[in-house]
Amino acid sequence: MMSSRRSQVLPPRLEAGLQQFEHWRSTRTSRSRIPESLWGMAVELGAEFGVHRTARALRLNYDALKARVESRGAGSASGVTPTRFVELVAGTPAASGKCLVAFEDGQGARMWVHLEHADAAVLAALAATFVRGAR
């Protein structure tokens, strides 16, 4: 019953991660270490769904998962987000002339842009670039 209840509560990606861990646990020999591929998946899930929720769902040590998630975001090879340059070509000017746009994702990435004479297409392109860059 707990298994069916868990699948109703967990998002599909977290449920899939749980299934992979359960399969590994059922087939591992003795007390072998968690493979790096599973840790990598757990770190991605922790960054997306939160460390506490992920550690609890996957039955992992919270502190171990937290350290891996933090090291990923602190500049490890897998956590470095390259700087991107976006060239904006002016379209039809907006009626108001100036605006300040702030973008923020759920993981703390932020970007502020001061625009003069920008139209909706420029704002949409900026938003799309920000979202792609944050992943």
HELIX and SHEET records of a PDB file:
HELIX    1   1 MET A    2  VAL A    9  1                                   8    
HELIX    2   2 PRO A   12  THR A   27  1                                  16    
HELIX    3   3 GLU A   36  PHE A   49  1                                  14    
HELIX    4   4 VAL A   51  LEU A   58  1                                   8    
HELIX    5   5 TYR A   62  GLY A   73  1                                  12    
HELIX    6   6 ALA A  120  ALA A  134  1                                  15    
SHEET    1   A 2 LYS A  98  GLU A 104  0                                        
SHEET    2   A 2 ARG A 110  GLU A 116 -1                                        
END                                                                             
